[in-house]
Amino acid sequence: MNNEHVRNISDSIKRVIDGLGPKSEILEVHSHWEEIVGLTIAEHCSPKKLEKNSLLVEVDHPGWSTEIKYLESDLLNRLRQKIPELEVSEIKVRVKSK
């Protein structure tokens, strides 16, 4: 593939994601999640939904819920640094049902 085709595909993907509105924001969070929370947390916790100013994170064990709430302020700051247009002021946590 030449550079023009790659650029056209990249532009097309960006237009599709931008057209998703709020859904594109959660995709953006997903794409940077490991950078924001670190590998260990990313292995046990994942972003699920953005609703109003809240990010819903799903964890695989109740202990991770405590960890996320403890780190909430730091994680929110990292989110804002990585994705400045994101307006999230709290993180809600739910434990994944088995």
Protein Blocks (a to p, Z undefined) as FASTA:
>chain_A
ZZklmmmmmmmmmmmmmmnmmmlmmmmmmmmmmmmnojklmmmgccfbdchjaccdddfb
fklmmmmmmmmmmmmmmmmmmmmmlccfbdcdddddZZ
